[in-house]
Amino acid sequence: FQSISHNTRKSFRRKVRRSEHLNPELFDFEGPQAIEEFFSLFFQYHIPYWKEKTGSCYFEDPAERAFMMA
């Protein structure tokens, strides 16, 4: 950590402090089913976020989700 510049360390600490109030959930995925588990959670949060923000999301289309997981 010492080899990183002062500005980079300060920026990193600031980002960590900002994200702490969001109460992030951390998940650990292991094993061959990890990709499917990850994407099921990813799509669950990603699609509503972008639909609200922009009105649409590419991953609403099941073909796009299948392509991403392939």
HUZI-V454578 format. One record per pair of residues at least 12 apart in sequence whose ideal C-beta (glycine too) atoms are under 10 Angstrom apart, sorted by the first residue. I is the first residue (numbers start at 0). GAP is how many residues later the second one is. Records with the same first field share a line. If there is no record, write none. Layout:
I->GAP / GAP
This chain:
24->16 / 20
26->14
28->12
34->33 / 34 / 35
35->33
37->31
38->20 / 26 / 27 / 29 / 30
39->25 / 29
41->17 / 23 / 26 / 27
42->14 / 16 / 17 / 21 / 22 / 25 / 26
45->12 / 13 / 19
46->12 / 13 / 18
